[in-house]
Amino acid sequence: MTFSGMSPEQIEECARALKRQGQELTATRGQISGLVQEASVHWLGPDLRSFQTSWSSSGSQRMGAAIATLTRMADHLSRQAAEQRTASQARAGGGGALVGGSVPTRPDPGPVSGPGPSPTYAETEEAVRVAVGAALAAAGLSPEEKQKAIETIATRLDATPEPWRSLYLDNLAKLDIAHDDGIDHDGILPFDDNRTDYYQGPLDTIHVNLTNEASDPRGPFYTLFHELGHGVDDKEELWGMATTGYTIDGHDLDDALRADVIDSIFSEVARYSTDPEQQKRVVSAIMNNMTGFMSPEDLAVANNLQAYYDTQVLAGPAANVASDIFGAMTGNFLGGPGNNLWGHEASYWDSGGKNASHEFWAGYAADQVEQSAGLTTTQSLFPTAHEFADQMAKELAS
């Protein structure tokens, strides 16, 4: 969100107003919780229990998320006002002039030129050391391995193109990174029992098994960068969850992803059918998870298409983002978890693949760090969505 032309005083007033709204919402949540507790004195039975569960697991948490959002927005604006005031004073001292009263708060340093680290590499390495040092030690890495890992992570972040570099570095201090091997070591629920590699939003914690991350076939520490991408999505939000709240011309990132998947399938189905009507039926069935109701002739086309995508288009580490998103949009008929494919189970996705934007954002952000074949694959298969994500990243970093 850019406040072009606003003075520091105006920005600070916005921050104070947002903070007041957060305080009022906090008071309202406390009042509602008190009323729910009071109701238990006069209201008994399963309906009460259902109401209490609904409030504690949904209503109260949603209000808490809104309160946190308002607070973070207020803090963001306060920092922006302070940075603008500092920059203004520095320019005044140097004889410079402000145009329109607006000072960029996070200038783009441009790409790293030539070999070797940028002038700010030492700061990047120290930020990485603080953020992941304890987690790397907990993973059992020797001091030498730990230092090598820190250097690897820092080097990649240092060379990441803007605005993605700033989005990562600005959020490292906001997130806790924990080594997690997915084994229940203490017998206490809920978060170390049977899984790893996930972002735990309520606690701003990233759980990653760091033991073998340096040898990830998608690039060193790819999973760490992916989960950090989820954290950026959460912590940088100014619209709710950034990927689901940000829109361009009334469309969100999920819409862009779905359009790209449909376009891709339409462009490839002609390999197996020259009948435009059959092509439409096949694409519609795949996109609406209706392949079980197809005619034998249409199903044969769909099966040939499936084999082509799963062996030629979506297979291998470079296509991990594409495999996941195609799986989301097609109920894992194309892509998804499987032999040499990557992705989540169909039950992970909301209806029709909604919320695929979260995974695309995290994967595309990791691709930006790695600058490997995965980035080229993601951009080629999602021409609309990747431009959408780039625009969103620019606005979040402004």
C-alpha positions as CSV (number, residue, x, y, z in Angstrom):
1,M,0.0,0.0,0.0
2,T,1.6,3.3,-1.1
3,F,0.7,6.6,0.6
4,S,1.9,9.0,-2.2
5,G,2.2,12.6,-1.1
6,M,1.1,12.0,2.6
7,S,3.1,13.7,5.3
8,P,4.5,11.7,8.2
9,E,1.9,13.3,10.5
10,Q,-1.0,12.1,8.2
11,I,0.5,8.6,8.1
12,E,0.8,8.6,11.9
13,E,-2.8,9.7,12.3
14,C,-3.8,6.7,10.1
15,A,-1.7,4.4,12.2
16,R,-3.3,5.7,15.4
17,A,-6.8,5.3,13.9
18,L,-6.1,1.7,13.0
19,K,-4.7,1.0,16.4
20,R,-7.8,2.4,18.0
21,Q,-10.0,0.2,15.8
22,G,-7.9,-2.8,16.9
23,Q,-8.4,-1.9,20.6
24,E,-12.1,-1.5,20.1
25,L,-12.3,-4.8,18.4
26,T,-10.4,-6.4,21.2
27,A,-12.8,-5.0,23.7
28,T,-15.8,-6.3,21.7
29,R,-14.3,-9.8,21.5
30,G,-13.8,-9.8,25.3
31,Q,-17.5,-8.7,25.7
32,I,-18.7,-11.5,23.4
33,S,-16.6,-14.1,25.2
34,G,-18.1,-12.9,28.5
35,L,-21.6,-13.2,27.1
36,V,-20.9,-16.7,25.8
37,Q,-19.7,-17.7,29.3
38,E,-22.7,-16.1,30.9
39,A,-25.1,-18.0,28.6
40,S,-23.8,-21.3,30.0
41,V,-25.4,-20.5,33.3
42,H,-28.9,-20.4,31.8
43,W,-28.5,-22.4,28.6
44,L,-27.7,-26.1,28.7
45,G,-27.5,-28.9,26.2
46,P,-25.8,-29.7,22.8
47,D,-26.9,-26.4,21.2
48,L,-24.9,-24.5,23.8
49,R,-21.9,-26.7,23.2
50,S,-22.1,-26.2,19.5
51,F,-22.4,-22.5,19.9
52,Q,-19.4,-22.3,22.2
53,T,-17.3,-24.4,19.9
54,S,-18.3,-22.3,16.9
55,W,-17.3,-19.1,18.8
56,S,-14.0,-20.4,20.1
57,S,-12.9,-22.2,17.0
58,S,-14.1,-19.7,14.4
59,G,-15.6,-16.4,15.5
60,S,-13.1,-15.5,18.2
61,Q,-10.2,-16.6,16.1
62,R,-11.4,-14.6,13.1
63,M,-11.7,-11.5,15.3
64,G,-8.2,-12.2,16.7
65,A,-6.8,-12.4,13.1
66,A,-8.5,-9.0,12.3
67,I,-7.1,-7.5,15.5
68,A,-3.6,-8.7,14.5
69,T,-4.0,-7.4,11.0
70,L,-5.0,-3.9,12.3
71,T,-2.1,-3.9,14.7
72,R,0.4,-4.9,12.0
73,M,-1.0,-2.3,9.6
74,A,-0.6,0.4,12.3
75,D,2.9,-0.7,13.0
76,H,3.7,-0.7,9.3
77,L,2.5,2.8,8.9
78,S,4.3,4.0,12.0
79,R,7.6,2.6,10.6
80,Q,6.9,4.2,7.2
81,A,6.3,7.6,8.8
82,A,9.5,7.3,10.8
83,E,11.5,6.3,7.7
84,Q,9.9,9.1,5.7
85,R,10.8,11.6,8.4
86,T,14.4,10.3,8.6
87,A,14.8,10.4,4.8
88,S,13.3,13.9,4.7
89,Q,15.7,15.2,7.3
90,A,18.7,13.6,5.5
91,R,17.7,15.2,2.2
92,A,17.2,18.6,3.9
93,G,20.6,18.4,5.4
94,G,22.2,17.6,2.0
95,G,20.5,20.4,0.2
96,G,18.1,18.2,-1.6
97,A,14.4,18.7,-2.1
98,L,11.4,16.5,-1.7
99,V,9.0,16.2,-4.6
100,G,5.3,15.9,-3.5
101,G,6.3,15.2,0.1
102,S,6.8,11.5,-0.6
103,V,9.9,9.5,0.0
104,P,10.3,5.9,-1.1
105,T,10.7,3.8,2.0
106,R,12.3,0.8,0.4
107,P,14.3,1.7,-2.7
108,D,15.1,-1.0,-5.2
109,P,18.9,-1.5,-5.1
110,G,18.7,-3.3,-8.5
111,P,20.2,-6.6,-9.4
112,V,23.6,-7.7,-8.0
113,S,26.2,-6.8,-10.7
114,G,29.2,-8.9,-11.3
115,P,30.5,-11.8,-9.2
116,G,30.6,-11.8,-5.5
117,P,28.2,-10.6,-2.8
118,S,26.5,-7.3,-2.7
119,P,27.6,-4.5,-0.4
120,T,24.9,-5.5,2.0
121,Y,25.7,-9.2,2.1
122,A,27.2,-9.0,5.6
123,E,23.9,-7.7,6.9
124,T,22.0,-10.4,5.0
125,E,24.2,-13.1,6.4
126,E,23.8,-11.8,10.0
127,A,20.0,-11.7,9.6
128,V,20.0,-15.3,8.3
129,R,22.2,-16.4,11.2
130,V,19.9,-14.9,13.7
131,A,16.8,-16.4,12.1
132,V,17.9,-19.9,11.4
133,G,21.0,-20.5,13.5
134,A,19.2,-22.3,16.4
135,A,17.2,-24.4,14.0
136,L,20.3,-25.5,12.1
137,A,21.9,-26.4,15.3
138,A,18.8,-28.4,16.4
139,A,19.0,-30.3,13.1
140,G,22.4,-31.7,14.2
141,L,24.6,-29.9,11.8
142,S,28.2,-29.5,12.8
143,P,29.5,-25.9,13.2
144,E,31.1,-26.2,9.8
145,E,27.9,-27.4,8.2
146,K,25.9,-24.8,10.0
147,Q,28.1,-22.0,8.7
148,K,28.0,-23.4,5.2
149,A,24.2,-23.6,5.4
150,I,23.9,-20.0,6.6
151,E,26.2,-18.8,3.8
152,T,24.2,-20.8,1.2
153,I,20.9,-19.3,2.4
154,A,22.3,-15.8,2.7
155,T,23.9,-15.9,-0.8
156,R,20.7,-16.9,-2.4
157,L,18.7,-14.3,-0.6
158,D,21.3,-11.7,-1.4
159,A,21.0,-12.4,-5.1
160,T,17.2,-12.7,-5.2
161,P,15.7,-10.0,-7.5
162,E,13.6,-7.2,-6.0
163,P,11.0,-6.9,-4.7
164,W,11.2,-10.6,-3.6
165,R,14.5,-10.0,-1.8
166,S,13.1,-7.3,0.4
167,L,9.9,-9.2,1.1
168,Y,12.0,-12.1,2.4
169,L,14.5,-10.1,4.4
170,D,11.9,-7.8,6.0
171,N,10.0,-10.8,7.3
172,L,12.8,-13.0,8.6
173,A,12.7,-11.2,12.0
174,K,8.9,-11.6,12.2
175,L,9.0,-15.4,11.9
176,D,10.3,-18.2,14.1
177,I,12.1,-21.0,12.2
178,A,12.2,-24.4,13.9
179,H,13.8,-27.6,12.9
180,D,11.1,-30.3,12.9
181,D,11.6,-33.9,12.0
182,G,7.9,-34.8,12.2
183,I,8.4,-37.2,15.0
184,D,6.5,-36.9,18.3
185,H,9.3,-36.7,20.8
186,D,7.3,-35.7,23.9
187,G,3.9,-37.2,23.5
188,I,2.3,-33.8,23.8
189,L,0.0,-32.5,21.0
190,P,-0.4,-30.7,18.8
191,F,2.4,-29.8,16.5
192,D,5.3,-32.3,16.5
193,D,3.4,-35.5,16.1
194,N,3.3,-36.7,12.5
195,R,4.2,-34.0,10.0
196,T,6.8,-31.4,9.1
197,D,7.4,-28.6,6.5
198,Y,4.5,-26.3,7.2
199,Y,3.8,-22.7,8.3
200,Q,2.0,-22.4,11.6
201,G,0.2,-19.1,11.2
202,P,-1.2,-18.5,14.7
203,L,2.3,-18.7,16.2
204,D,4.3,-17.3,13.2
205,T,6.4,-20.4,13.2
206,I,7.9,-22.2,10.2
207,H,8.5,-26.0,10.8
208,V,11.1,-27.4,8.4
209,N,13.2,-30.6,8.5
210,L,16.5,-29.0,7.9
211,T,18.6,-32.2,8.0
212,N,18.8,-32.7,4.2
213,E,17.7,-29.3,2.9
214,A,21.0,-28.5,1.3
215,S,20.5,-31.3,-1.2
216,D,16.9,-30.6,-2.2
217,P,16.7,-31.4,-5.9
218,R,14.7,-28.1,-6.4
219,G,17.6,-26.1,-5.0
220,P,19.3,-25.8,-1.7
221,F,16.9,-25.0,1.2
222,Y,13.9,-24.8,-1.3
223,T,11.5,-26.0,1.3
224,L,12.7,-23.4,3.8
225,F,12.2,-20.7,1.2
226,H,8.7,-22.1,0.3
227,E,7.5,-22.0,3.9
228,L,9.0,-18.6,4.4
229,G,6.9,-17.6,1.3
230,H,3.8,-18.6,3.3
231,G,5.0,-16.5,6.2
232,V,5.5,-13.5,3.9
233,D,2.0,-14.1,2.5
234,D,0.7,-14.0,6.0
235,K,2.8,-11.2,7.6
236,E,2.7,-8.8,4.7
237,E,-1.0,-8.9,4.3
238,L,-2.9,-5.7,4.1
239,W,-6.1,-7.2,2.7
240,G,-6.6,-10.3,4.9
241,M,-4.4,-13.1,3.7
242,A,-2.5,-11.4,0.9
243,T,-3.0,-14.0,-1.8
244,T,-6.7,-14.2,-1.3
245,G,-7.4,-10.6,-0.6
246,Y,-5.5,-8.9,-3.4
247,T,-7.4,-8.4,-6.6
248,I,-6.7,-6.8,-10.0
249,D,-9.7,-5.8,-12.0
250,G,-11.9,-7.8,-9.7
251,H,-10.0,-11.0,-10.1
252,D,-7.8,-12.7,-7.5
253,L,-4.8,-15.0,-7.9
254,D,-6.9,-18.1,-7.8
255,D,-8.8,-16.8,-10.8
256,A,-5.6,-16.2,-12.7
257,L,-4.3,-19.7,-11.9
258,R,-7.6,-21.4,-13.0
259,A,-7.5,-19.4,-16.3
260,D,-3.9,-20.5,-17.0
261,V,-4.7,-24.1,-16.3
262,I,-7.7,-24.0,-18.6
263,D,-5.7,-22.3,-21.4
264,S,-2.9,-24.9,-21.1
265,I,-5.3,-27.9,-21.3
266,F,-7.2,-26.4,-24.3
267,S,-3.9,-25.9,-26.1
268,E,-2.8,-29.6,-25.5
269,V,-6.1,-31.5,-25.9
270,A,-5.9,-31.0,-29.7
271,R,-3.1,-33.6,-29.6
272,Y,-5.7,-36.3,-29.0
273,S,-8.9,-34.9,-30.5
274,T,-9.8,-32.7,-33.5
275,D,-13.4,-32.3,-32.5
276,P,-13.9,-28.9,-30.9
277,E,-17.0,-30.1,-29.0
278,Q,-15.3,-33.1,-27.7
279,Q,-12.4,-30.9,-26.6
280,K,-14.7,-28.7,-24.7
281,R,-16.4,-31.7,-23.0
282,V,-13.0,-33.2,-22.0
283,V,-11.6,-29.9,-20.6
284,S,-14.9,-29.2,-18.7
285,A,-14.9,-32.7,-17.2
286,I,-11.3,-32.4,-16.1
287,M,-11.7,-29.0,-14.6
288,N,-15.0,-29.9,-12.8
289,N,-13.8,-33.3,-11.4
290,M,-16.3,-35.2,-13.6
291,T,-14.0,-37.6,-15.4
292,G,-15.9,-40.5,-13.8
293,F,-19.0,-39.6,-15.8
294,M,-17.4,-39.3,-19.2
295,S,-18.2,-41.4,-22.3
296,P,-15.6,-44.1,-23.2
297,E,-14.5,-42.0,-26.2
298,D,-14.1,-38.8,-24.1
299,L,-12.4,-40.7,-21.3
300,A,-9.8,-42.1,-23.8
301,V,-8.9,-38.6,-24.8
302,A,-8.7,-37.5,-21.1
303,N,-6.5,-40.5,-20.2
304,N,-4.1,-39.7,-23.1
305,L,-4.0,-36.1,-22.0
306,Q,-3.3,-37.2,-18.4
307,A,-0.4,-39.4,-19.4
308,Y,1.1,-36.6,-21.5
309,Y,0.9,-34.0,-18.6
310,D,2.1,-36.4,-15.9
311,T,5.1,-37.6,-17.9
312,Q,6.1,-34.6,-20.1
313,V,4.7,-31.4,-18.6
314,L,4.4,-31.8,-14.8
315,A,7.0,-34.4,-13.9
316,G,10.3,-33.7,-12.1
317,P,11.5,-31.2,-9.5
318,A,11.4,-28.1,-11.8
319,A,7.6,-28.6,-12.2
320,N,6.8,-29.0,-8.5
321,V,4.8,-25.8,-8.4
322,A,3.0,-26.6,-11.6
323,S,2.2,-30.1,-10.6
324,D,0.7,-28.9,-7.3
325,I,-1.5,-26.2,-8.9
326,F,-2.7,-28.4,-11.8
327,G,-3.6,-31.0,-9.1
328,A,-5.5,-28.4,-7.2
329,M,-7.5,-27.3,-10.2
330,T,-8.3,-30.8,-11.5
331,G,-8.8,-32.8,-8.3
332,N,-5.3,-34.4,-9.0
333,F,-6.5,-35.8,-12.3
334,L,-3.4,-33.9,-13.7
335,G,-0.4,-33.6,-11.5
336,G,-0.7,-33.9,-7.7
337,P,1.3,-36.3,-5.5
338,G,2.5,-39.4,-7.3
339,N,5.4,-40.9,-9.2
340,N,7.9,-38.1,-10.0
341,L,5.1,-35.6,-9.4
342,W,4.6,-33.1,-6.6
343,G,1.6,-31.8,-4.7
344,H,-1.0,-32.1,-2.0
345,E,-3.8,-34.6,-1.6
346,A,-7.1,-33.5,-3.2
347,S,-8.7,-33.1,0.3
348,Y,-6.2,-30.3,1.0
349,W,-7.8,-27.9,-1.4
350,D,-10.9,-25.9,-1.1
351,S,-13.7,-26.5,-3.5
352,G,-12.7,-26.1,-7.1
353,G,-9.0,-25.5,-6.2
354,K,-9.7,-22.3,-4.3
355,N,-6.7,-21.5,-2.0
356,A,-4.3,-22.7,-4.6
357,S,-3.0,-19.1,-4.6
358,H,-1.3,-19.8,-1.2
359,E,0.8,-22.6,-2.6
360,F,1.5,-20.9,-5.9
361,W,2.7,-17.8,-4.1
362,A,5.0,-19.7,-1.8
363,G,6.4,-21.9,-4.6
364,Y,6.9,-19.0,-6.9
365,A,8.6,-17.0,-4.2
366,A,11.0,-19.9,-3.6
367,D,11.6,-20.1,-7.4
368,Q,12.6,-16.4,-7.3
369,V,15.2,-17.2,-4.7
370,E,16.6,-20.3,-6.4
371,Q,16.6,-18.8,-9.9
372,S,16.7,-22.3,-11.4
373,A,14.7,-24.2,-14.1
374,G,11.8,-24.2,-11.7
375,L,11.3,-20.5,-12.2
376,T,11.2,-20.8,-16.0
377,T,8.8,-23.7,-15.8
378,T,6.4,-21.9,-13.5
379,Q,6.5,-18.7,-15.5
380,S,5.9,-20.6,-18.8
381,L,2.9,-22.6,-17.5
382,F,1.3,-19.7,-15.6
383,P,1.8,-16.5,-17.8
384,T,-1.1,-14.7,-16.3
385,A,-0.6,-15.8,-12.7
386,H,3.1,-15.1,-12.5
387,E,2.6,-11.6,-13.7
388,F,-0.2,-11.2,-11.2
389,A,2.1,-12.4,-8.4
390,D,4.9,-10.1,-9.6
391,Q,2.6,-7.1,-9.4
392,M,1.3,-8.1,-6.0
393,A,4.9,-8.5,-4.7
394,K,5.7,-4.9,-6.0
395,E,2.8,-3.5,-4.1
396,L,3.5,-5.4,-0.9
397,A,7.1,-4.2,-1.0
398,S,6.2,-0.6,-1.6
